[in-house]
């Protein structure tokens, strides 16, 4: 397995796990046999660009995500992205209440960071 194959395979496997999908589900969405998808995910074969585009569509990410050498801080939090999509579908009053809570949390963090900077000076 070449290094780039390994990176692509690991990222695909990780994204599939984050989405909670099986190999069979992804292969059906992509339109390739499950065995072929398994070979891609295990780094045994290099997927074509059109196949990568289809897989990216299933995971709702850009193709570039497959080529990232993952650091701990670079891992995509799909559950957060999915939650944001759900929030967008809420009633306006529910959405407004959540946005106020987020604003309060962000303001609190900024205040804490500013106080820590003042103390450290």
SVG drawing of the C-alpha trace seen along z (x, -y; Angstrom):
<svg xmlns="http://www.w3.org/2000/svg" viewBox="-41 -43 45 51">
<polyline fill="none" stroke="black" stroke-width="0.4" points="0.0,0.0 1.5,-3.3 1.6,-6.2 -1.1,-8.2 -3.3,-5.1 -2.9,-4.6 -3.9,-8.2 -6.9,-8.1 -8.0,-4.7 -7.6,-5.8 -9.5,-9.1 -12.4,-7.2 -12.6,-4.7 -12.6,-7.4 -15.3,-9.4 -17.4,-6.4 -17.2,-5.6 -18.0,-9.1 -21.1,-9.0 -22.1,-5.6 -22.4,-3.9 -21.5,-0.4 -19.3,0.4 -22.4,1.9 -24.3,-1.4 -21.5,-3.5 -20.9,-1.1 -24.6,-1.2 -24.7,-5.0 -21.6,-5.2 -22.8,-2.6 -19.8,-0.2 -19.7,3.4 -19.1,3.8 -15.9,5.8 -14.5,3.0 -15.3,0.4 -13.6,2.6 -10.5,2.7 -10.5,-1.1 -11.1,-1.5 -8.3,1.0 -5.8,-0.8 -5.5,2.2 -6.6,0.2 -6.4,-3.5 -9.9,-4.9 -10.6,-6.9 -11.4,-10.6 -15.1,-10.1 -15.3,-7.4 -13.7,-9.8 -16.2,-12.5 -19.1,-10.1 -17.7,-9.0 -17.2,-12.6 -20.8,-13.3 -21.9,-10.5 -19.8,-11.9 -20.7,-15.5 -17.1,-16.6 -14.8,-17.8 -12.5,-15.4 -9.6,-17.2 -10.5,-15.7 -9.3,-12.3 -5.8,-13.6 -5.2,-15.2 -2.6,-13.7 -4.6,-13.7 -3.4,-15.4 -5.6,-15.1 -6.7,-18.7 -7.6,-18.3 -10.2,-15.6 -13.5,-16.6 -16.3,-16.6 -19.2,-15.5 -21.5,-15.1 -21.2,-18.9 -21.9,-19.6 -24.9,-17.4 -26.2,-19.1 -25.8,-22.5 -27.9,-21.2 -30.6,-20.1 -30.5,-23.4 -31.2,-25.1 -34.4,-23.2 -35.8,-24.2 -38.6,-26.7 -37.4,-30.3 -38.0,-30.7 -36.1,-27.5 -33.2,-28.5 -33.1,-32.0 -32.9,-30.5 -30.0,-28.2 -28.1,-31.0 -28.5,-33.1 -27.0,-30.3 -24.1,-30.0 -23.5,-33.8 -23.5,-33.7 -21.0,-30.8 -18.7,-32.6 -18.9,-35.8 -18.0,-34.0 -15.0,-32.3 -13.8,-35.7 -14.1,-37.3 -12.2,-34.4 -9.5,-34.6 -9.2,-38.4 -9.0,-38.1 -6.3,-35.4 -4.3,-37.6 -4.6,-40.5 -3.5,-38.4 -0.5,-37.0 0.7,-40.5"/>
</svg>
